[in-house]
Amino acid sequence: MVTSTPESALRALSHAAEAVGLDAKRASLIRDGNNVMYALPGGIVARIGSPGGSRSAEREVAVSRWLNAEGVSATRTIETLPQGLCVDDRPVTWWKLLPSHRPATPAELGGLLRRLHQLAPPQHLKLPSHDPFADIGCRVRDAIWLDSDDRIWLTDHEESLRQSYAALPSPTGHDVIHGDAWQGNVAVLDDGHAVLLDLEAVSLGRHAWDLVQIAVDYTDFDRLTKDAYDGFVNAYGGFDLTHTSEFRLLADIQELRWLAFSLSKASSDARVAQECQHRLACLRGQLPRPWTWTAI
């Protein structure tokens, strides 16, 4: 099985670019995350998915086309290039490089999420059901440097959250959600136009999931002022997730997801491993809120 390494991403980029007649020699790294993104000459962005991610990449391309057709601005594919070529089981898709932009404000994010959540699910595109626990268990198991006490606690904590989540009342409808909604996943162009990014987690689920990241930024991390959070709530239509009974559960799941992501990056980076220990201490109640977590 191919692992997700910088070397495998570069190899996928090189072979895919050659196959479609592009030159990847001057490619520059944009982001190294679950997906790796490179900028190429000519305003092209190459997005290299995780091993085994072909279906997700195909869906992301289709979601982009659907959202733009529905009037919700989203990052756009390059239609003249073939999409989804796989190299070592890693899919490569091609996207338009955005012009000068900045991350969204909380209010801008809230307004765009409101429009997204008003869409009826597409009939021609089968969106998956959202799973907030996706990848958590495997990331805990793969973090071989964790001591047994921490691993057992994380496994038990996830199982407890799963049981509580399963016991939540069913939502009124499983509607379209972004799945990873935060300010950095909305690009605001110089003309004020907001564009939705990172579409791989678009799915059918609880609208509340798209609201929880901003909510915990305000309640648990003190990253937002009250005015900024109120701006988000008002732009979304006045609904404040922190006043609901499900907020604490969704917040705990989201924070576990953030820890699990850092676990996946810690084996080769001592700084990230130290950050993981800090996050774990927070979740285990050893440090009081508001917390300060360093971005990975």
C-alpha positions in Angstrom: 0.0 0.0 0.0 1.3 3.5 -0.9 1.7 5.8 2.1 1.0 9.5 2.0 4.5 11.0 1.9 5.9 14.1 0.3 7.9 11.9 -2.0 4.8 10.0 -3.2 3.0 13.3 -3.8 5.8 14.7 -5.9 6.0 11.5 -7.9 2.2 11.6 -8.5 2.5 15.3 -9.6 5.4 14.6 -11.9 3.8 11.7 -13.7 0.3 13.2 -13.9 1.6 16.5 -15.3 3.7 14.7 -17.9 0.6 12.7 -18.9 -1.5 15.8 -19.6 1.3 17.8 -21.2 2.1 20.1 -18.2 5.5 21.0 -16.8 5.8 20.4 -13.1 9.5 21.4 -12.8 8.6 24.8 -11.4 5.8 23.7 -9.2 5.6 25.3 -5.8 4.0 23.8 -2.7 0.8 25.5 -1.5 -0.2 23.1 1.2 0.8 19.7 2.7 -2.3 18.2 4.4 -4.7 15.3 3.8 -4.4 16.5 0.2 -1.2 18.0 -1.2 -1.5 21.1 -3.4 1.0 22.6 -5.8 0.8 25.7 -8.0 2.0 25.3 -11.6 2.8 27.9 -14.2 -0.3 29.1 -16.1 -2.6 29.6 -13.1 -3.0 25.8 -12.4 -3.3 24.1 -9.1 -2.6 20.4 -8.8 -4.4 18.6 -6.0 -2.9 15.2 -5.1 -5.3 13.1 -3.0 -4.5 10.5 -0.4 -3.9 6.9 -1.5 -7.1 5.2 -2.4 -8.9 8.6 -2.7 -10.0 8.3 -6.3 -13.7 8.2 -5.6 -13.4 11.2 -3.2 -11.5 13.2 -5.9 -14.1 12.4 -8.6 -16.9 13.5 -6.2 -15.1 16.7 -5.4 -14.9 17.6 -9.0 -18.6 16.9 -9.5 -19.5 18.9 -6.3 -17.5 21.9 -7.6 -19.5 21.9 -10.9 -22.8 21.4 -9.1 -22.3 24.2 -6.6 -21.2 26.7 -9.2 -24.2 25.8 -11.3 -26.5 26.4 -8.2 -25.0 29.9 -7.6 -22.8 29.0 -4.7 -19.3 30.1 -5.7 -16.8 27.3 -5.2 -13.3 26.6 -6.4 -13.3 25.6 -10.1 -11.7 22.8 -12.0 -9.8 23.3 -15.3 -12.3 21.8 -17.8 -9.7 21.3 -20.5 -7.6 18.9 -18.5 -8.5 15.3 -17.7 -9.4 14.8 -14.1 -8.6 12.1 -11.6 -5.6 10.4 -13.2 -4.1 8.1 -10.6 -0.4 7.6 -9.9 0.6 5.1 -7.2 -3.1 5.0 -6.2 -3.1 8.8 -5.6 -5.6 10.8 -7.7 -4.5 14.1 -9.2 -7.0 16.8 -10.1 -6.5 20.2 -11.7 -8.0 23.5 -10.5 -7.9 27.1 -11.3 -5.5 29.2 -9.2 -7.4 31.9 -7.3 -6.4 35.5 -7.8 -5.4 37.6 -4.8 -7.6 36.7 -1.8 -7.8 36.5 2.0 -9.5 34.2 4.5 -13.1 34.9 5.2 -14.3 36.8 8.3 -16.6 34.8 10.6 -19.6 36.9 9.2 -18.6 36.1 5.6 -18.3 32.4 6.4 -21.7 32.5 8.1 -23.3 34.1 5.1 -21.9 31.5 2.7 -22.9 28.6 4.9 -26.4 29.9 5.1 -26.6 29.8 1.3 -25.1 26.4 1.1 -27.5 24.9 3.7 -30.5 26.2 1.8 -29.6 24.0 -1.2 -31.6 20.9 -1.9 -29.4 17.8 -2.2 -28.4 17.1 -5.8 -30.4 14.5 -7.6 -27.6 13.5 -10.1 -24.8 13.3 -7.5 -24.9 10.8 -4.6 -23.4 12.5 -1.6 -22.2 10.3 1.3 -23.6 10.6 4.8 -21.3 12.6 7.0 -19.3 10.7 9.5 -17.7 12.9 12.1 -15.6 10.0 13.4 -13.9 9.2 10.0 -10.2 8.4 10.4 -10.0 9.0 14.1 -9.7 5.4 15.1 -7.0 4.5 12.5 -5.0 7.6 13.4 -5.0 6.7 17.1 -4.0 3.1 16.2 -1.2 4.2 13.9 0.3 6.6 16.4 2.7 3.9 17.7 4.6 6.5 19.9 1.6 6.9 22.1 1.9 5.2 25.5 -0.7 2.6 26.4 -2.5 4.8 28.9 -3.1 7.6 26.4 -4.1 5.1 23.7 -6.6 3.4 25.9 -8.0 6.8 27.0 -8.4 8.0 23.4 -10.1 4.8 22.3 -12.5 4.9 25.2 -13.2 8.6 24.7 -14.0 8.0 21.0 -16.3 5.2 21.9 -18.1 7.2 24.5 -18.6 10.1 22.0 -19.8 7.6 19.3 -22.5 6.3 21.7 -23.6 9.8 22.6 -23.7 10.9 19.0 -25.8 7.8 18.0 -28.3 8.7 20.7 -28.9 12.3 19.3 -32.4 12.9 18.0 -32.4 12.5 14.2 -32.2 15.8 12.4 -35.2 17.1 10.5 -33.4 16.2 7.3 -30.0 15.2 6.1 -29.0 18.2 4.2 -25.9 19.4 2.3 -23.0 20.5 4.5 -19.5 21.5 3.8 -18.0 19.2 6.4 -14.9 21.3 7.3 -16.2 24.8 7.6 -13.8 27.5 8.9 -12.6 30.8 7.7 -9.6 29.4 5.8 -11.8 27.3 3.6 -13.5 30.4 2.2 -11.4 32.7 0.0 -12.5 36.3 -0.3 -11.3 37.9 -3.5 -10.3 41.6 -3.7 -13.7 42.4 -5.0 -15.4 40.9 -2.0 -16.5 37.7 -3.8 -16.5 34.7 -1.4 -15.4 31.3 -2.8 -15.8 28.0 -1.0 -12.7 25.8 -0.9 -11.8 22.2 0.0 -14.9 20.3 -1.2 -13.9 16.8 -0.4 -16.0 16.6 2.8 -19.2 17.9 1.3 -21.8 15.5 2.3 -25.3 15.0 3.8 -25.4 15.7 7.5 -26.3 18.0 10.4 -26.1 21.7 9.6 -24.7 22.1 13.2 -21.5 20.3 12.2 -20.6 23.3 9.9 -21.2 25.7 12.8 -19.2 23.9 15.5 -15.6 25.0 14.5 -16.4 28.7 14.8 -18.4 28.0 18.0 -15.5 26.3 19.8 -13.1 29.0 18.6 -15.2 31.3 20.6 -16.0 29.2 23.7 -13.0 26.9 24.2 -10.0 28.7 22.6 -10.9 32.4 22.9 -9.8 32.9 19.3 -12.8 35.1 18.5 -14.2 38.1 20.2 -17.9 38.2 21.1 -18.5 40.7 18.3 -16.9 38.4 15.8 -18.9 35.4 16.9 -22.1 37.4 17.0 -21.3 38.5 13.4 -21.1 34.8 12.4 -24.4 34.0 14.1 -26.3 36.9 12.6 -25.0 36.3 9.1 -26.1 32.7 9.4 -29.6 33.8 10.3 -29.5 34.1 14.1 -29.0 30.5 15.1 -26.4 30.1 17.9 -25.2 26.5 18.3 -23.7 27.2 21.7 -27.2 27.6 23.1 -28.3 24.0 22.1 -28.0 20.7 24.0 -25.9 19.1 21.2 -23.2 21.8 21.2 -20.9 20.2 23.9 -21.0 16.8 22.2 -20.2 18.2 18.8 -17.5 20.3 20.3 -15.8 17.4 21.9 -15.9 15.4 18.7 -14.4 18.3 16.7 -11.6 18.7 19.2 -10.9 15.0 19.1 -10.7 15.3 15.3 -8.1 18.1 15.6 -6.0 16.0 18.0 -6.3 12.9 15.7 -5.1 14.9 12.7 -2.0 16.1 14.7 -1.3 12.4 15.6 -1.1 11.6 11.9 1.7 14.1 11.5 3.7 13.5 14.7 5.8 10.5 13.9 8.3 12.5 11.8 8.1 15.8 13.6 9.1 16.3 17.3 7.4 19.7 17.4 4.1 18.1 16.3 4.5 15.3 18.8 4.9 17.9 21.6 1.8 19.7 20.4 -0.1 16.3 20.4 0.8 15.8 24.1 -0.4 19.3 24.8 -3.7 18.8 23.0 -4.2 15.4 24.8 -3.6 17.1 28.2 -6.3 19.6 27.3 -8.8 16.9 26.3 -8.1 14.9 29.4 -9.0 17.9 31.6 -5.4 18.6 32.8 -5.4 22.2 31.5 -8.3 24.7 31.9 -10.0 26.4 29.1 -9.5 28.6 27.1 -6.8 26.5 25.4 -4.1 27.6 23.1 -3.3 25.1 20.3 -0.5 25.7 17.8 -1.5 25.1 14.2 0.0 22.0 12.5 
